[in-house]
Structure formats: structure tokens, C-alpha cells
Amino acid sequence: MPFPEPIKDEAKRKARYCCVWCKQMMIPIEVHHIIREADDGPNTLDNAVALCPTHHNTVWA
């Protein structure tokens, strides 16, 4: 299950709409699970990180 919209919004706001990896301000910015959902990672703010689309794809590579 994806993050609820309020969690995604807060994760993006906390990151100042910048990728935490490359620090580039990006619209759209994506929210990624730190602990994967498949590994029982929760859909909480503590498990959310903002990434640009490039680095979001890198995480899954």
C-alpha cells in the first residue's frame, strides 16, 4: 500500500522539496520507503524519504 497523501506531503515538505540524495529541488519529488513494504516497512513519516525520480529509480536498481 502506498503512503497516505498527508505522509507524502509532510515528507516532501521536510525535505524542502529536494532530493535527499542529490539535494536538487525537483518537482515532482517522489517519496520512497526506507524499509521496503515487502519487508514490512510501515507507511509512516519515519520510514519515508524524498527522492528525485532518477534517484528513486537508482534505489530499485
LOZA-974955 format. One record per residue: x, y, z of N, C-alpha, C in turn; residue number from 1. Coordinates in steps of 0.2 Angstrom, whole numbers. Layout:
<nu=X, nv=Y, nw=Z, cau=X, cav=Y, caw=Z, cu=X, cv=Y, cw=Z, i=NUM>
...
***
This chain:
<nu=4, nv=-6, nw=0, cau=0, cav=0, caw=0, cu=4, cv=6, cw=0, i=1>
<nu=3, nv=11, nw=-4, cau=7, cav=17, caw=-4, cu=6, cv=21, cw=2, i=2>
<nu=10, nv=26, nw=3, cau=10, cav=31, caw=8, cu=3, cv=35, cw=7, i=3>
<nu=0, nv=36, nw=13, cau=-6, cav=41, caw=13, cu=-3, cv=48, cw=10, i=4>
<nu=-7, nv=52, nw=7, cau=-6, cav=58, caw=4, cu=-3, cv=63, cw=10, i=5>
<nu=-6, nv=63, nw=16, cau=-3, cav=68, caw=21, cu=4, cv=66, cw=23, i=6>
<nu=6, nv=60, nw=23, cau=13, cav=57, caw=24, cu=17, cv=60, cw=19, i=7>
<nu=15, nv=58, nw=13, cau=19, cav=61, caw=7, cu=21, cv=68, cw=7, i=8>
<nu=15, nv=72, nw=8, cau=16, cav=79, caw=8, cu=21, cv=81, cw=14, i=9>
<nu=20, nv=78, nw=20, cau=25, cav=80, caw=25, cu=32, cv=78, cw=24, i=10>
<nu=33, nv=73, nw=21, cau=40, cav=70, caw=19, cu=43, cv=75, cw=14, i=11>
<nu=39, nv=77, nw=9, cau=42, cav=82, caw=4, cu=43, cv=89, cw=7, i=12>
<nu=39, nv=91, nw=11, cau=39, cav=97, caw=15, cu=46, cv=97, cw=19, i=13>
<nu=47, nv=92, nw=23, cau=53, cav=92, caw=27, cu=59, cv=92, cw=23, i=14>
<nu=59, nv=89, nw=17, cau=65, cav=89, caw=13, cu=65, cv=95, cw=9, i=15>
<nu=61, nv=100, nw=10, cau=61, cav=106, caw=6, cu=60, cv=105, cw=-1, i=16>
<nu=57, nv=100, nw=-3, cau=55, cav=98, caw=-10, cu=62, cv=96, cw=-14, i=17>
<nu=67, nv=94, nw=-10, cau=74, cav=92, caw=-13, cu=75, cv=85, cw=-12, i=18>
<nu=78, nv=82, nw=-17, cau=80, cav=75, caw=-16, cu=86, cv=75, cw=-10, i=19>
<nu=85, nv=70, nw=-6, cau=89, cav=69, caw=0, cu=96, cv=67, cw=-2, i=20>
<nu=96, nv=64, nw=-8, cau=102, cav=61, caw=-11, cu=107, cv=66, cw=-15, i=21>
<nu=104, nv=70, nw=-20, cau=107, cav=74, caw=-24, cu=106, cv=82, cw=-22, i=22>
<nu=101, nv=83, nw=-17, cau=100, cav=89, caw=-15, cu=97, cv=94, cw=-20, i=23>
<nu=95, nv=91, nw=-26, cau=92, cav=95, caw=-31, cu=84, cv=96, cw=-30, i=24>
<nu=82, nv=103, nw=-30, cau=75, cav=104, caw=-30, cu=72, cv=101, cw=-36, i=25>
<nu=66, nv=97, nw=-35, cau=63, cav=94, caw=-40, cu=56, cv=94, cw=-39, i=26>
<nu=53, nv=95, nw=-45, cau=45, cav=94, caw=-45, cu=44, cv=90, cw=-51, i=27>
<nu=42, nv=84, nw=-51, cau=39, cav=81, caw=-45, cu=45, cv=78, cw=-41, i=28>
<nu=44, nv=78, nw=-34, cau=48, cav=74, caw=-30, cu=44, cv=68, cw=-28, i=29>
<nu=48, nv=62, nw=-27, cau=44, cav=56, caw=-25, cu=46, cv=54, cw=-18, i=30>
<nu=42, nv=50, nw=-15, cau=43, cav=48, caw=-8, cu=44, cv=40, cw=-8, i=31>
<nu=49, nv=38, nw=-5, cau=52, cav=31, caw=-5, cu=52, cv=28, cw=2, i=32>
<nu=50, nv=22, nw=2, cau=51, cav=18, caw=8, cu=58, cv=17, cw=10, i=33>
<nu=60, nv=19, nw=16, cau=67, cav=17, caw=18, cu=67, cv=9, cw=19, i=34>
<nu=63, nv=7, nw=23, cau=62, cav=-1, caw=24, cu=56, cv=-3, cw=19, i=35>
<nu=58, nv=-7, nw=14, cau=53, cav=-8, caw=9, cu=46, cv=-11, cw=12, i=36>
<nu=41, nv=-10, nw=9, cau=34, cav=-13, caw=10, cu=35, cv=-20, cw=11, i=37>
<nu=38, nv=-23, nw=6, cau=39, cav=-30, caw=5, cu=42, cv=-33, cw=12, i=38>
<nu=46, nv=-29, nw=15, cau=50, cav=-31, caw=21, cu=46, cv=-28, cw=27, i=39>
<nu=40, nv=-27, nw=27, cau=35, cav=-25, caw=32, cu=37, cv=-18, cw=34, i=40>
<nu=40, nv=-14, nw=30, cau=41, cav=-7, caw=31, cu=34, cv=-3, cw=32, i=41>
<nu=33, nv=1, nw=37, cau=27, cav=5, caw=38, cu=26, cv=11, cw=33, i=42>
<nu=20, nv=13, nw=32, cau=19, cav=19, caw=29, cu=18, cv=25, cw=33, i=43>
<nu=24, nv=26, nw=37, cau=24, cav=31, caw=41, cu=30, cv=37, cw=39, i=44>
<nu=29, nv=42, nw=42, cau=34, cav=48, caw=41, cu=41, cv=46, cw=42, i=45>
<nu=42, nv=42, nw=48, cau=49, cav=39, caw=49, cu=52, cv=35, cw=44, i=46>
<nu=48, nv=32, nw=40, cau=50, cav=27, caw=35, cu=50, cv=30, cw=28, i=47>
<nu=49, nv=37, nw=28, cau=48, cav=40, caw=21, cu=54, cv=44, cw=20, i=48>
<nu=56, nv=45, nw=13, cau=62, cav=49, caw=11, cu=60, cv=52, cw=4, i=49>
<nu=62, nv=58, nw=3, cau=60, cav=61, caw=-3, cu=66, cv=60, cw=-8, i=50>
<nu=65, nv=58, nw=-14, cau=70, cav=57, caw=-19, cu=67, cv=60, cw=-26, i=51>
<nu=72, nv=62, nw=-30, cau=70, cav=64, caw=-36, cu=69, cv=58, cw=-40, i=52>
<nu=66, nv=58, nw=-46, cau=64, cav=52, caw=-50, cu=70, cv=48, cw=-52, i=53>
<nu=76, nv=51, nw=-53, cau=82, cav=47, caw=-55, cu=85, cv=43, cw=-49, i=54>
<nu=85, nv=46, nw=-43, cau=87, cav=43, caw=-38, cu=82, cv=38, cw=-35, i=55>
<nu=76, nv=39, nw=-36, cau=71, cav=34, caw=-34, cu=72, cv=28, cw=-38, i=56>
<nu=73, nv=29, nw=-45, cau=75, cav=23, caw=-49, cu=81, cv=19, cw=-47, i=57>
<nu=86, nv=23, nw=-45, cau=93, cav=20, caw=-43, cu=92, cv=16, cw=-37, i=58>
<nu=88, nv=18, nw=-32, cau=87, cav=14, caw=-26, cu=84, cv=7, cw=-28, i=59>
<nu=80, nv=6, nw=-33, cau=77, cav=0, caw=-35, cu=82, cv=-4, cw=-40, i=60>
<nu=87, nv=-1, nw=-43, cau=92, cav=-4, caw=-47, cu=96, cv=-10, cw=-44, i=61>
***
